[in-house]
Amino acid sequence: MKLNDIRISAFAGTICSIWASITLGDILQTVLTAALGTMVSFVTSRLIGRWNNRGRK
């Protein structure tokens, strides 16, 4: 067996073990958390922009 074959086997085994431990619930939780974080960031930046514009007038 070549060193490259061993590396590929180890990599594939790692990917398979990670893939088996990820559930649909984990994916949905990640998507919802990312969406909420994006919304909070957007609203915060808009509020700060409005607040800065009021101080300049």
Phi and psi in degrees as a GROMACS rama.xvg file:
@    title "Ramachandran Plot"
@    xaxis  label "Phi"
@    yaxis  label "Psi"
@TYPE xy
-83.8651  159.91  LYS-2
-60.9762  -37.9571  LEU-3
-63.8405  -37.8312  ASN-4
-64.592  -38.9308  ASP-5
-65.8744  -41.4735  ILE-6
-63.5587  -43.8114  ARG-7
-64.0822  -41.3421  ILE-8
-63.8848  -43.3204  SER-9
-64.4623  -42.5552  ALA-10
-63.0947  -45.3174  PHE-11
-64.5075  -39.1499  ALA-12
-63.8631  -40.1537  GLY-13
-64.3635  -44.847  THR-14
-61.9354  -42.5996  ILE-15
-63.8719  -39.1672  CYS-16
-71.333  -35.4813  SER-17
-69.207  -44.1542  ILE-18
-58.5628  -37.9001  TRP-19
-70.4342  -24.4592  ALA-20
-91.7094  -8.84838  SER-21
-89.3103  128.223  ILE-22
-110.474  166.14  THR-23
-62.5216  -35.5746  LEU-24
-62.0099  -39.2625  GLY-25
-63.4571  -42.0065  ASP-26
-66.0253  -44.3276  ILE-27
-63.8576  -40.5304  LEU-28
-63.3133  -40.1959  GLN-29
-65.0026  -43.4611  THR-30
-64.3386  -45.1189  VAL-31
-65.9533  -39.852  LEU-32
-64.6818  -41.3525  THR-33
-65.1976  -41.4103  ALA-34
-64.7368  -43.1553  ALA-35
-64.2184  -42.9819  LEU-36
-61.7059  -39.2243  GLY-37
-65.4353  -43.4391  THR-38
-63.6254  -44.914  MET-39
-62.9728  -42.3361  VAL-40
-62.6044  -43.9142  SER-41
-63.3318  -48.8163  PHE-42
-63.0717  -40.8731  VAL-43
-63.4097  -43.8297  THR-44
-65.9909  -37.168  SER-45
-65.6484  -42.691  ARG-46
-64.8912  -41.0636  LEU-47
-65.9715  -38.3571  ILE-48
-62.6988  -42.7462  GLY-49
-66.7091  -39.0575  ARG-50
-65.2791  -40.0498  TRP-51
-68.151  -36.4601  ASN-52
-68.4454  -33.2555  ASN-53
-67.5256  -36.0018  ARG-54
-70.9264  -22.6375  GLY-55
-84.5333  -21.7721  ARG-56
